[in-house]
Structures are given as C-alpha cells and as structure tokens.
C-alpha cells in the first residue's frame, strides 16, 4: 500500500496535537453544562413514550427518501403543525439542521445573485453558501452598516441576507428588526437560522422571529429540532411556493433517506410540552441571568448578553482545554471550543444553561470555574478570590 496518504494524515494529526486543536470523542459525564438540551426535553417521559408508541406502529426506519417510500402521514402532519407554530404557510422536515441549511443555500441562490453572510454564521450555512453559484460577501459580525452597503449594490440578480437569530458560540442576537427593515426597503430576502432560539424565545416559544414580531418579514427560517425541542432533525419554514421548490430541487432533500417516522410523533409531543409547560422557558432565563451575574461577581469575564449560551473566552487553546478538563474532573460536563469553530485566539468554554440546573449547582459551578481558571493562569488571582468569597 502506498504510504504517502497515511504519512500526510499523520503529519496533519501531529500538527493538530501541537497546536492544541486535536479533538477526542467523549461521552456525557457529569452535570450537563455543554449540551443544547436547553429545556430538558430530550428525556421527557411524554416525548419518549410518544416515540416508543410510534416505533410500535410504524417501525424504526423510513425505508427510503420522502419522494419514494419514505413519506408518512405523521411527517406531513408535523410539518403542518410546525408551520402553524412558526406562523408560515408551510414547513419541510429534514433529518438534520446541516442538511436543511445546505438545501436552502444551494436551491434558491443562482449565478448572478449575491448572498450576504455574517462572519460568525454556522458551518452549515458557510458550506451551503460555498456550494452555491451565487457571489458571496462576508460581513463583520452584526455589522448593520456593512449589510446595508452590500445589499444596496444594484444588479440584476436576487439578494439574500443570511444570519443566525441567536449565534451558537457567542450567545448574542442578530439585529433582526434592522435587517428586516433593510431587506424590505431594498427587496432582499432574509433567511434566519433559529437553531438556538426555537423553543426558547417568543410567547409560544417559536423563536426570536416571533419575539420581535417579524414573521411577515422573513423569507425562510431554519429551525433545528434537536436542541431545545429535544428530538432531531430540522424544519425549513416559509411560503408555500418556496417549500414546494425545495421538494422539487433541493438535493439534500431529494437524495436523503427520510428521517425515522417515530421522530414525527416525538416532535408532536415536544410541541405539546412546549405549549403546556411554559415554565421551562421562564426557568431557563432565570438560570441564565443568575449564572451571568455570579460569573461577573466572581471576576470571570463573560461576553455581554442575556441568553442561555454563555461563552467564557480564554484565548489560548491549551488553556481552554486545561480549564475544561479541570471542570470535568470536578463533575461538570463543560467542553473547550477551539478554532476553527471560533476565531483564532478566542478558545473558550461554551457554557450552555438548561432547566435541570439549580441555584446551588450554579454557585458550585462558578466557584469551581473561577478556581480552575486561576490555577491555569486564565484568571488573575486577586479577581478570582475577590469574587468567590
């Protein structure tokens, strides 16, 4: 066998090791402060029971793509319900948020069009944009003036603005109202990834689009169902003509085996819980506020914001890994996030708040984190001790 490829790969792996960027797979262990199960629905008994009953009725696998034998009445029904939930005409269910974003980015924009993308958009949006034949312009994070400037360039093609409503690694919101106003004035199409907002924000929990009353200003939204909703897959929601076009032309939809049918029943139960247990959203916000206040009091630098995603920027890769390992040894499941997931020199702990936490756990976590950061030199000792007494 030719050893050239193996040698090259080993060289690349060694380089990742030296730069503190080599990853390892690690099963959940300890108190959850890293998952996206914000509302604690992944193990909700009603949702599990619904999935089990659906497996008994419909089996495990879907057996084919949606356009072959993979279609189910239960999937069509949950798509209709989700469209009502988002206040749109239709919705289309994909087996992952990654596939949903690839489908949207590669189906609508054509040669001669332009896509404006926030520099901190998720990798699935970035990859979809790269695969599109449209011209792409990357703008600085939440830079409204730059967005306006690029969208206002006249041309014959269509213009698309693509952002996350709540950014997954920074926990901050996009200025959706300003973007909606710009797109309406210019005739551009606003596409919003609500992956980390759906389930959490809005009076009904459908996301930041609902919270800011911007449903009519959207072209499409992409809504992951494997985070706050606790199940799997993702919905693209929007006008009927756009959803029909995705069915006809979106390669990630046409050429993917349909999701297991039991997921539709689980999602139906998840939306029931979301409607009937609004206290989960209230508790999540209370926990997030308490954690942010306690971290600042302990002298742990926290990026501004109010969301349930709380990034603690450490900077150097090895230091972030060391702090994460110390937290894991103390019983907290916290992971180090490093480039290319985040920009160079901004390695961090991405603390994800969930409803299962308690006040006592938050206090213990903050004390443990301040101590760990001080021990690896990521936090001045005077600040640490002053805040954790």
HELIX and SHEET records of a PDB file:
HELIX    1   1 UNK A    4  UNK A   18  1                                  15    
HELIX    2   2 UNK A   45  UNK A   58  1                                  14    
HELIX    3   3 UNK A   73  UNK A   86  1                                  14    
HELIX    4   4 UNK A   97  UNK A  107  1                                  11    
HELIX    5   5 UNK A  123  UNK A  131  1                                   9    
HELIX    6   6 UNK A  144  UNK A  151  1                                   8    
HELIX    7   7 UNK A  176  UNK A  186  1                                  11    
HELIX    8   8 UNK A  208  UNK A  211  1                                   4    
HELIX    9   9 UNK A  215  UNK A  217  5                                   3    
HELIX   10  10 UNK A  240  UNK A  249  1                                  10    
HELIX   11  11 UNK A  251  UNK A  254  1                                   4    
HELIX   12  12 UNK A  262  UNK A  276  1                                  15    
HELIX   13  13 UNK A  279  UNK A  297  1                                  19    
HELIX   14  14 UNK A  317  UNK A  329  1                                  13    
HELIX   15  15 UNK A  359  UNK A  375  1                                  17    
HELIX   16  16 UNK A  381  UNK A  388  1                                   8    
SHEET    1   A 2 UNK A  31  UNK A  32  0                                        
SHEET    2   A 2 UNK A 332  UNK A 333  1                                        
SHEET    1   B 7 UNK A  90  UNK A  94  0                                        
SHEET    2   B 7 UNK A 234  UNK A 238 -1                                        
SHEET    3   B 7 UNK A 220  UNK A 224 -1                                        
SHEET    4   B 7 UNK A 189  UNK A 193  1                                        
SHEET    5   B 7 UNK A 159  UNK A 164  1                                        
SHEET    6   B 7 UNK A 114  UNK A 118  1                                        
SHEET    7   B 7 UNK A 135  UNK A 139  1                                        
SHEET    1   C 3 UNK A 309  UNK A 315  0                                        
SHEET    2   C 3 UNK A 347  UNK A 352 -1                                        
SHEET    3   C 3 UNK A 336  UNK A 337 -1                                        
END                                                                             
